[in-house]
């Protein structure tokens, strides 16, 4: 009787193991899904600029632009602009 129970337990274990292996090989998530390419940036996405004083990034249209040392600098606020102008002097 005990021999029958042991053989039955082995058989059940084997079935569970085979099921686990088959799910790992062929179940959902077994193969990587095809990824979609990233959509091209749309024309409405605006470039971000960095404020050199506080390192804040903000859209170019909302930034305060000032020419410093022959190049355009963008600031998030008048306070940052004034601070940069005072340091440049």
C-alpha positions as CSV (number, residue, x, y, z in Angstrom):
1,X,0.0,0.0,0.0
2,X,2.8,2.4,0.9
3,X,4.5,1.6,-2.4
4,X,1.4,2.7,-4.3
5,X,1.2,6.0,-2.4
6,X,4.9,6.7,-3.1
7,X,4.4,6.0,-6.8
8,X,1.3,8.1,-6.9
9,X,3.2,11.0,-5.2
10,X,6.0,10.7,-7.7
11,X,3.5,10.8,-10.6
12,X,1.8,13.9,-9.2
13,X,5.2,15.6,-8.6
14,X,6.2,14.7,-12.2
15,X,2.9,16.2,-13.6
16,X,3.3,19.4,-11.6
17,X,7.0,19.7,-12.7
18,X,6.1,19.1,-16.4
19,X,3.3,21.7,-16.1
20,X,5.7,24.2,-14.6
21,X,8.3,23.7,-17.4
22,X,5.7,23.9,-20.1
23,X,4.3,27.2,-18.7
24,X,7.8,28.6,-18.5
25,X,8.5,27.7,-22.1
26,X,5.2,28.4,-23.8
27,X,3.0,30.4,-21.3
28,X,2.3,34.1,-21.3
29,X,5.4,36.1,-20.7
30,X,7.7,33.3,-21.9
31,X,8.7,35.2,-25.0
32,X,9.5,38.9,-25.1
33,X,6.7,40.8,-26.7
34,X,7.4,42.8,-29.8
35,X,8.0,46.4,-28.8
36,X,6.7,49.3,-30.7
37,X,9.1,51.9,-31.8
38,X,8.9,55.2,-30.0
39,X,6.8,57.7,-31.8
40,X,8.7,60.5,-33.4
41,X,8.6,63.7,-31.4
42,X,5.7,65.8,-32.4
43,X,6.0,69.4,-33.5
44,X,4.1,70.5,-30.4
45,X,6.7,69.3,-28.0
46,X,8.8,72.2,-27.0
47,X,12.6,72.3,-26.3
48,X,13.6,72.6,-22.7
49,X,16.3,75.0,-21.6
50,X,18.3,75.0,-18.4
51,X,18.6,77.9,-16.1
52,X,22.3,78.3,-15.3
53,X,21.7,79.7,-11.9
54,X,19.3,77.2,-10.3
55,X,19.6,74.4,-12.9
56,X,15.8,74.3,-13.5
57,X,14.6,73.0,-16.8
58,X,11.7,74.8,-18.4
59,X,10.1,75.3,-21.9
60,X,11.9,77.8,-24.0
61,X,8.7,79.9,-24.5
62,X,8.4,80.4,-20.7
63,X,12.0,81.3,-20.1
64,X,13.5,84.8,-19.8
65,X,16.2,85.2,-22.5
66,X,19.2,87.4,-22.0
67,X,22.4,87.7,-24.0
68,X,25.4,87.1,-21.8
69,X,29.0,87.0,-23.1
70,X,27.7,86.8,-26.7
71,X,25.4,83.9,-26.2
72,X,21.7,83.4,-25.2
73,X,21.1,82.4,-21.7
74,X,17.6,81.4,-20.4
75,X,16.3,81.9,-16.9
76,X,13.3,80.7,-15.0
77,X,12.6,83.9,-13.2
78,X,13.7,87.5,-12.9
79,X,15.5,86.7,-9.6
80,X,17.7,84.2,-11.4
81,X,18.3,86.6,-14.3
82,X,19.3,89.4,-11.9
83,X,21.6,87.1,-9.9
84,X,23.4,86.0,-13.2
85,X,23.7,89.6,-14.3
86,X,25.2,90.7,-11.0
87,X,27.7,87.8,-11.1
88,X,28.7,88.6,-14.7
89,X,29.6,92.2,-13.7
